Amino acid sequence: MIIDLDKLVEDLQSATILIVSQSKSNTAIIKKLLNKNGFADIQITDDPFSVVDYFENENLDLIILDIKLQGMDGFGVINSLRESSADGGVENAVPPVLVLTDVNLQEHRRRALLEGADDYINFPFDIREFLARINNLLKIWQAHKIVKNQKVILEYKVNQRTQELQDAQKNLHESRLEVVRRLGRAAEYRDNETGLHIIRMSKIAALLGKASGLNEEQVDMILNASPMHDIGKLGIPDSILLKPGKLNDEEWTIMQTHAQIGADILGSSKSPMLKMAHTIALAHHEKWDGSGYPNGLKGEKIPIQARLSTVADVFDALTSIRPYKQAWSVEDTMNYFRSEIGKQFDPTIVALLEKELPGVLQIKEEFSEPSE
């Protein structure tokens, strides 16, 4: 894009100009000339050590600098400005520096320009040329500020758009989680009045997962994937699922298919959470000693997510009221777990359940069934 410098600034005369000189006569001439040509914001200093303070605290647009200064010459002032900018002491770059001096030496001109001055004029000077150079320097500086502001605006818009995308992704994630939870509850509603069981068991599974050393992402996925552990119940006939008495061998065989049905419902999704849900649904009835179903997995061949979900599921089921049973006491439930160590349950996870029991009971209390 070509920038038309003549259109960048409507009023260059609003620029803030600092004159740095110890020659009162030269300063008076420059100030009078600038005022006469519409520049009103003129600041003056004869202290070379104060220039950096002006730079850092004033919104300068141009510095007119004499080389001949006591205490620190103009070259030292230029270096101090460059160092201050490089140190990050201020946000802006150094504004244009116009050296205006009665030192008419080629060596000084060359050195000033090499060390960072933007222009160099000697006394006496042509007024029109002087004003033209000032206007050119101010136009370039204003263009620099506009480009910088555009960069800031662009960064703001990029950040704003990034936040919008993150919010959209978060909303999408939340929507997916809501669908997942409702799918899990749809299965639970078939044999549980409120569906709070899956909330409790998923939170217990996440608590145990965290205690086992899983990272935050894995714990979060267990929390959101484990509610679908019994999704396969949707494929079990009501005559079997809701049968009040003991299932016969044929009915029990059909009931066992809910693990595979659940895995089939969840399919082979690319979503990490649904992959974990598939794993949990398929393996949550496997047993530590290999006597579980559907694949007879044994020990650590059973995915840890499924082992965690199994302990959480059984603990909550035993300690909750069902239409066909009263809630077991925590003591009786823990005795049952101890008796099944190395058989149905992973010994390490049962130990974690013992250790985290206060937190587990807090979850039970917070999400208790209305009738409990």
C-alpha positions as CSV (number, residue, x, y, z in Angstrom):
1,M,0.0,0.0,0.0
2,I,1.3,3.5,-1.0
3,I,0.9,6.0,1.8
4,D,0.2,9.6,0.7
5,L,2.2,11.5,3.3
6,D,0.6,14.8,2.4
7,K,-2.8,13.4,3.5
8,L,-1.6,11.8,6.8
9,V,-1.8,14.9,9.0
10,E,-4.4,17.6,8.8
11,D,-2.5,20.0,11.1
12,L,1.2,19.5,11.4
13,Q,1.4,22.7,13.4
14,S,-0.1,20.8,16.4
15,A,3.2,19.0,16.7
16,T,5.2,19.2,20.0
17,I,8.8,20.4,19.2
18,L,11.7,20.4,21.7
19,I,14.6,22.9,21.1
20,V,17.8,21.9,22.8
21,S,20.3,24.7,22.7
22,Q,22.5,26.8,25.1
23,S,22.6,29.7,22.6
24,K,19.8,32.1,23.6
25,S,20.0,34.0,20.4
26,N,19.7,30.8,18.2
27,T,16.9,29.6,20.4
28,A,15.0,32.9,20.1
29,I,15.4,32.9,16.3
30,I,14.1,29.3,16.0
31,K,11.2,29.7,18.3
32,K,10.1,33.0,16.7
33,L,10.3,31.4,13.2
34,L,8.3,28.3,14.3
35,N,5.7,30.4,16.1
36,K,5.3,32.7,13.0
37,N,4.6,29.6,10.9
38,G,1.9,28.1,13.1
39,F,3.9,25.9,15.5
40,A,2.6,26.8,19.0
41,D,3.7,23.9,21.2
42,I,7.4,24.7,21.5
43,Q,9.4,23.5,24.5
44,I,12.9,24.6,25.3
45,T,15.8,23.3,27.4
46,D,19.5,24.2,27.7
47,D,20.2,21.1,29.8
48,P,21.4,18.2,27.7
49,F,20.8,15.8,30.6
50,S,17.1,16.6,30.6
51,V,16.4,15.6,27.0
52,V,15.8,11.9,27.9
53,D,13.2,13.0,30.5
54,Y,11.4,15.1,27.9
55,F,11.5,12.1,25.6
56,E,10.1,9.7,28.2
57,N,7.5,12.0,29.6
58,E,6.4,14.3,26.8
59,N,4.7,13.3,23.5
60,L,7.5,14.8,21.4
61,D,7.2,14.9,17.6
62,L,10.5,16.6,16.8
63,I,13.8,17.4,18.5
64,I,15.8,20.4,17.2
65,L,19.3,19.8,18.7
66,D,22.5,21.9,18.8
67,I,25.8,20.0,18.7
68,K,27.6,22.6,20.9
69,L,26.4,21.8,24.5
70,Q,28.3,21.9,27.8
71,G,28.3,18.8,30.0
72,M,27.1,16.6,27.1
73,D,27.4,17.5,23.5
74,G,24.7,16.8,20.9
75,F,26.3,13.4,20.0
76,G,25.9,12.3,23.6
77,V,22.3,13.4,23.6
78,I,21.6,11.3,20.5
79,N,23.3,8.3,22.1
80,S,21.3,8.8,25.3
81,L,18.0,8.9,23.4
82,R,18.9,5.7,21.5
83,E,19.9,3.9,24.7
84,S,16.7,4.9,26.4
85,S,14.6,3.6,23.6
86,A,16.6,0.4,23.3
87,D,16.2,-0.3,27.1
88,G,12.5,-0.2,26.7
89,G,12.1,2.7,29.0
90,V,9.4,4.1,26.8
91,E,6.9,2.7,24.4
92,N,7.6,5.0,21.4
93,A,10.7,5.1,19.2
94,V,12.8,8.2,19.3
95,P,11.2,11.1,17.3
96,P,13.1,12.7,14.5
97,V,16.2,14.6,15.5
98,L,17.1,17.7,13.4
99,V,20.6,19.0,14.2
100,L,20.7,22.8,13.8
101,T,24.1,24.3,14.6
102,D,26.6,26.8,13.5
103,V,29.3,24.1,13.5
104,N,29.9,23.7,9.8
105,L,32.2,20.7,9.6
106,Q,31.6,17.8,7.3
107,E,33.0,15.4,9.9
108,H,30.3,16.6,12.4
109,R,27.5,16.3,9.8
110,R,28.6,12.7,8.9
111,R,28.9,11.7,12.6
112,A,25.6,13.1,13.5
113,L,23.8,11.3,10.7
114,L,25.6,8.0,11.4
115,E,24.7,8.1,15.1
116,G,21.0,8.7,14.6
117,A,20.2,12.2,13.6
118,D,17.6,12.5,10.9
119,D,18.8,15.7,9.3
120,Y,21.5,18.4,9.7
121,I,21.3,22.1,9.0
122,N,23.8,24.8,9.6
123,F,23.4,28.4,10.6
124,P,22.7,30.6,8.7
125,F,20.0,28.7,6.8
126,D,17.3,29.3,4.2
127,I,14.0,29.7,6.0
128,R,11.9,28.0,3.4
129,E,14.3,25.0,3.2
130,F,14.3,24.9,7.0
131,L,10.5,24.8,7.2
132,A,10.3,22.3,4.4
133,R,12.7,19.9,6.2
134,I,10.7,20.3,9.4
135,N,7.5,19.5,7.6
136,N,9.0,16.5,5.9
137,L,10.3,15.1,9.2
138,L,6.9,15.6,10.9
139,K,5.1,13.9,8.0
140,I,7.4,10.9,8.3
141,W,7.0,10.8,12.1
142,Q,3.2,11.0,11.8
143,A,3.2,8.2,9.2
144,H,5.3,6.2,11.7
145,K,2.7,6.8,14.5
146,I,-0.2,6.0,12.2
147,V,1.4,2.7,11.1
148,K,2.1,1.9,14.8
149,N,-1.5,2.7,15.7
150,Q,-2.7,0.5,12.9
151,K,-0.6,-2.3,14.3
152,V,-2.1,-1.8,17.7
153,I,-5.6,-1.8,16.3
154,L,-4.8,-4.9,14.2
155,E,-3.4,-6.6,17.3
156,Y,-6.5,-5.6,19.2
157,K,-8.8,-7.0,16.4
158,V,-6.7,-10.2,16.3
159,N,-7.0,-10.6,20.0
160,Q,-10.7,-9.9,19.9
161,R,-11.2,-12.4,17.1
162,T,-9.1,-14.9,18.9
163,Q,-11.2,-14.5,22.0
164,E,-14.4,-14.8,20.0
165,L,-13.1,-18.1,18.5
166,Q,-12.1,-19.3,21.9
167,D,-15.5,-18.5,23.3
168,A,-17.1,-20.2,20.3
169,Q,-14.9,-23.3,20.9
170,K,-15.8,-23.2,24.5
171,N,-19.5,-23.0,23.8
172,L,-19.2,-25.8,21.3
173,H,-17.3,-27.9,23.9
174,E,-20.0,-27.1,26.5
175,S,-22.7,-28.0,24.0
176,R,-21.0,-31.4,23.2
177,L,-20.6,-32.0,26.9
178,E,-24.3,-31.3,27.5
179,V,-25.2,-33.8,24.7
180,V,-22.9,-36.3,26.3
181,R,-24.4,-35.8,29.7
182,R,-28.0,-36.1,28.4
183,L,-27.1,-39.3,26.5
184,G,-25.8,-40.8,29.7
185,R,-28.9,-39.7,31.6
186,A,-31.1,-41.1,28.9
187,A,-29.7,-44.5,29.7
188,E,-29.9,-44.0,33.4
189,Y,-33.5,-42.8,33.3
190,R,-34.5,-46.3,32.2
191,D,-33.7,-47.7,35.6
192,N,-33.0,-44.6,37.8
193,E,-35.6,-41.9,38.5
194,T,-33.4,-38.8,38.5
195,G,-30.2,-39.8,36.7
196,L,-28.1,-38.2,39.5
197,H,-26.1,-41.4,39.7
198,I,-24.1,-40.6,36.6
199,I,-23.2,-37.2,38.0
200,R,-22.0,-38.7,41.2
201,M,-20.1,-41.5,39.7
202,S,-18.4,-39.3,37.1
203,K,-17.2,-36.9,39.8
204,I,-16.0,-39.7,42.0
205,A,-14.2,-41.2,39.0
206,A,-12.5,-37.9,38.3
207,L,-11.6,-37.5,42.0
208,L,-10.0,-40.9,42.0
209,G,-8.3,-40.2,38.6
210,K,-6.7,-37.1,40.0
211,A,-5.5,-39.0,43.1
212,S,-4.0,-41.6,40.8
213,G,-1.8,-39.1,39.2
214,L,-3.6,-38.5,35.9
215,N,-3.1,-35.0,34.4
216,E,-5.8,-32.4,34.4
217,E,-6.8,-33.0,30.8
218,Q,-7.2,-36.8,31.4
219,V,-9.2,-36.1,34.6
220,D,-11.5,-33.7,32.8
221,M,-12.1,-36.3,30.1
222,I,-13.0,-39.0,32.6
223,L,-15.4,-36.5,34.2
224,N,-17.1,-36.0,30.9
225,A,-16.8,-39.4,29.3
226,S,-17.7,-41.7,32.2
227,P,-21.4,-40.6,32.2
228,M,-21.8,-42.7,29.0
229,H,-20.6,-45.9,30.6
230,D,-24.0,-47.5,30.4
231,I,-25.2,-45.9,27.2
232,G,-25.6,-49.5,25.8
233,K,-28.6,-50.0,28.1
234,L,-30.6,-48.2,25.5
235,G,-30.3,-51.4,23.5
236,I,-31.5,-53.7,26.2
237,P,-35.3,-54.6,26.3
238,D,-37.3,-53.2,29.2
239,S,-38.4,-56.7,30.0
240,I,-34.8,-57.5,31.0
241,L,-33.6,-54.1,32.2
242,L,-36.5,-53.5,34.5
243,K,-37.1,-57.0,35.6
244,P,-37.6,-56.9,39.4
245,G,-36.3,-60.4,40.0
246,K,-33.1,-62.2,39.2
247,L,-32.2,-62.6,35.5
248,N,-32.1,-66.1,34.1
249,D,-29.0,-67.2,32.1
250,E,-30.4,-66.2,28.8
251,E,-31.5,-62.8,30.1
252,W,-28.1,-62.3,31.8
253,T,-26.3,-63.0,28.5
254,I,-28.5,-60.3,26.8
255,M,-27.8,-57.9,29.7
256,Q,-24.1,-58.3,29.3
257,T,-24.3,-57.2,25.7
258,H,-24.9,-53.6,26.8
259,A,-21.1,-53.0,27.1
260,Q,-20.5,-53.9,23.5
261,I,-23.7,-52.1,22.4
262,G,-22.5,-48.9,24.2
263,A,-19.1,-49.2,22.4
264,D,-20.9,-49.6,19.1
265,I,-23.1,-46.6,19.8
266,L,-20.1,-44.4,20.5
267,G,-18.3,-45.8,17.5
268,S,-14.7,-44.8,16.4
269,S,-14.9,-41.1,16.8
270,K,-11.9,-38.9,16.4
271,S,-12.8,-36.9,19.5
272,P,-10.5,-37.9,22.4
273,M,-13.4,-37.6,24.9
274,L,-15.6,-39.9,22.8
275,K,-12.7,-42.3,22.4
276,M,-12.4,-42.5,26.1
277,A,-16.1,-42.9,26.5
278,H,-15.9,-45.8,24.0
279,T,-13.1,-47.4,26.2
280,I,-15.1,-47.0,29.4
281,A,-18.4,-48.2,28.0
282,L,-16.7,-51.3,26.6
283,A,-14.5,-52.2,29.6
284,H,-16.4,-51.0,32.7
285,H,-17.6,-54.5,33.5
286,E,-14.2,-56.1,33.1
287,K,-12.7,-57.5,36.4
288,W,-9.2,-57.4,37.8
289,D,-9.0,-61.2,37.9
290,G,-10.2,-61.6,34.2
291,S,-13.7,-62.9,35.0
292,G,-15.5,-59.9,33.7
293,Y,-17.1,-59.2,30.3
294,P,-17.2,-58.7,27.3
295,N,-13.6,-59.5,26.6
296,G,-12.3,-61.1,29.8
297,L,-9.5,-58.5,30.2
298,K,-7.3,-59.0,33.3
299,G,-5.3,-56.6,35.5
300,E,-3.7,-53.6,33.9
301,K,-4.9,-54.8,30.5
302,I,-8.1,-53.2,31.6
303,P,-7.8,-49.4,30.7
304,I,-7.3,-47.4,33.9
305,Q,-10.2,-45.1,32.9
306,A,-12.5,-48.1,33.0
307,R,-11.1,-49.4,36.3
308,L,-11.6,-45.9,37.9
309,S,-15.2,-45.7,36.5
310,T,-16.0,-49.2,37.7
311,V,-15.0,-48.4,41.3
312,A,-16.9,-45.1,41.2
313,D,-20.0,-46.8,39.6
314,V,-20.1,-49.6,42.1
315,F,-19.5,-47.5,45.1
316,D,-22.3,-45.1,44.2
317,A,-24.7,-47.9,43.2
318,L,-24.2,-49.7,46.5
319,T,-24.6,-46.6,48.7
320,S,-27.7,-45.4,46.8
321,I,-31.3,-46.3,47.2
322,R,-32.8,-48.3,44.3
323,P,-36.4,-49.5,43.8
324,Y,-35.2,-53.0,44.4
325,K,-32.9,-52.3,47.4
326,Q,-31.9,-50.1,50.3
327,A,-28.7,-48.1,50.3
328,W,-25.8,-49.9,51.9
329,S,-23.8,-48.2,54.7
330,V,-20.4,-46.8,53.8
331,E,-18.9,-49.4,56.2
332,D,-20.6,-52.3,54.5
333,T,-19.7,-50.9,51.1
334,M,-16.0,-50.5,52.0
335,N,-15.9,-54.0,53.5
336,Y,-17.3,-55.3,50.2
337,F,-14.6,-53.5,48.2
338,R,-11.9,-54.9,50.5
339,S,-13.3,-58.4,50.0
340,E,-13.1,-57.9,46.2
341,I,-9.6,-56.6,46.1
342,G,-7.7,-58.5,43.4
343,K,-10.9,-60.1,42.2
344,Q,-13.3,-57.5,40.8
345,F,-11.3,-54.4,41.6
346,D,-7.8,-53.0,41.1
347,P,-6.2,-53.0,44.6
348,T,-4.5,-49.7,44.0
349,I,-7.8,-47.9,43.1
350,V,-9.5,-49.4,46.1
351,A,-6.7,-48.0,48.2
352,L,-7.3,-44.6,46.6
353,L,-11.0,-44.9,47.4
354,E,-10.1,-45.5,51.1
355,K,-7.8,-42.5,51.0
356,E,-10.2,-40.2,49.2
357,L,-13.4,-41.3,51.0
358,P,-14.1,-37.9,52.7
359,G,-14.2,-36.3,49.2
360,V,-16.3,-39.1,47.8
361,L,-18.8,-38.7,50.6
362,Q,-18.9,-35.0,50.0
363,I,-19.9,-35.6,46.4
364,K,-22.5,-38.1,47.5
365,E,-24.0,-35.4,49.8
366,E,-23.9,-32.6,47.3
367,F,-25.6,-34.6,44.6
368,S,-27.9,-36.8,46.7
369,E,-31.1,-38.1,45.3
370,P,-34.3,-36.3,46.5
371,S,-35.4,-39.4,48.3
372,E,-32.1,-40.1,50.0
